[in-house]
Amino acid sequence: MSGISKYQVLVAPHVSEKSSLLSEVNSQHTFKIDPRANKLMVKKAVESIFSVQVHSVRILNVKGKKKRTGRLEGVRSDWKKAVVRLKAGQDLDFLSVGGG
């Protein structure tokens, strides 16, 4: 996968109200991914790690927010997000995944 292993492509699951609703209703799961990853890398990583079939992948760049602490102003880091839709009858099980 061009220098990035399948465990480096998926950084972490992204948990929010919207992402948990998507996973329950539409079988779509959201992940924080490596900024160098593309749709094909994400699809292959999810299929091999979780042993499921992926229907589609959507990727978007999330811009970091400006934050202030008193007089000091800073910017959070930009990051990349992937929304993975699974084929009908498929589901992700995060507890049964082994590292390595």
C-alpha angles and dihedrals in degrees: 000000000000101000098320120098121221090251091054093050093063107053099176142324111269110228121196137131092266095047094048090050090050092051093051098044108029104021090244120143126196126217138180105233140190111277090234094055124105133197095272092051091050092048093050093045094051093045094050098041099043100027094232136124117251120216099188144343129215121192129194136174114234115208118222117251124240110245133186133205106187108301094346119095125196142164128232117230122270115244141183127242131196127198109202120197116202127212118259114290094020125118136176120240110196094182097061096052115109123206124237 
